[in-house]
Amino acid sequence: MKYQRIKGTFDILPPESAKWVYLEQIVRGVMERFNYKEIRTPIFEMTELFARGIGEGTDIVSKEMFSFTDMGDRNLTLRPEATASVVRAFTEESLGKKAPLHKLYYIGPMFRQEKPQKGRQRQFHQFGAEAIGSNDPRVDAEIIAISVMILRECGIAADDMVVALNSVATPEIRAKHREKLLEFVEPMRSEFPAVDQEKIDRNPLRLFDSKESRTAELMANAPLLNQFYDDDVKRDFATVQEVLSAMEIPFELDPRLVRGLDYYTRTAYEVRSGLLGAQDALCGGGRYDLLVEELGGSPTPAVGFAAGMERIMLAAEKAGLPGFAERPLDAFLVAVSDEERAAAVKLAHQLRSKGLAVDLDYLDRSMKAQMKEASRQSARFAVLMFEDELKAGMVTVKDLGSGEQVGVALDTVAERIG
Ligand code: HAM
């Protein structure tokens, strides 16, 4: 029996894995600069948390969750996203009582049973941030700024991304809009493609992000949510735009932007990239002022985003992956006889203790084969351990870039190659 990975999942192998480490370093670095602290929540939660949090009528909850029953007959689900889990932790740990504003970030795998295609997996990875405790629209701009800064530091040019921005207002405003939208759509019901007809009853807003061209045609003159904004929503949305402009972050207003999760209020956004195919959203997020209360906490405003790491990797690859390289070995130690190998093991340990990346031969290879391996590994130096030189406390250090070769005292190798 030959085992295979599950459809929609991937192994991340070296040297590819080094790119992931690099991306994670960028994420951590930027999050630190914005003063977000890492939170790690479990990979699985009660199914009910996601059903309530993300919304029963969403595609994620209605058809994409990996759910199972545990031995205690509890219905559990592998997390399809992390916002609901972060809010659960915030409430369960009473974080609101410890500080008025929590700025949190995460990196990790998520699971959605979607049809796999380029940029869409069943196990994928997200990083994201959640700022819980403030209703200041400047935090919305901060969240967008974090995501854009990370994408820029991944080498994705400003021209290769579009920040699509909308305000999905409040449930009251959405209810008024929905009424008018249904009045508009109802007489044409039978003209919509079958896949979209069910959206009319479930969530007619989703008609705006249909992939069907016929639906787009029918919706061309549909009433838009922004025609129903009140002064409060307008003021907040204007502030988000002013702050983004002050930070020189370009954005496009997209009054048809709807998100695939039900918890959004006010600001909603996505960053899309022409470097990707059909799955062009690099990240998405927005404000979710009602979710903490919905999940049993005290009313607490919040805003956040999450980004798809596989998609960022695809876009960064197209952009040439500047900086996405494996750390090269500082030195490969070349030793053949038992005595040389004993000295090499000792020297390797000393150099590694001093922070250098060092490797040596464990396959009993000839000196020539070991030199070849040093080049294959792109080591900066080869350290040749010759028995007769070792007796005098010396080794030969060869710079594999310039080819220059010098005799060096054993106890000064670290300084030489460091
Ligand atoms: P989302 O839009 O569902 O939002 O996902 C965010 C990002 O995750 C997407 O833009 C995409 O890059 C990536 N993504 C989603 N599904 C897949 C998939 N099947 N394969 C590969 N990548 C995928 C959320 O998850 C919200 N929790 C964001 C948020 C945080 N809102 C407020 N706070």
Boltz pocket constraint, residues with backbone or C-beta under 6 A from the ligand:
constraints:
  - pocket:
      binder: B
      contacts: [[A, 80], [A, 81], [A, 82], [A, 83], [A, 112], [A, 114], [A, 119], [A, 120], [A, 121], [A, 122], [A, 124], [A, 125], [A, 126], [A, 128], [A, 129], [A, 130], [A, 260], [A, 261], [A, 271], [A, 281], [A, 282], [A, 283], [A, 284], [A, 285], [A, 286], [A, 287], [A, 288], [A, 303], [A, 304], [A, 305], [A, 306], [A, 307], [A, 308], [A, 309], [A, 310], [A, 311]]
      max_distance: 6.0
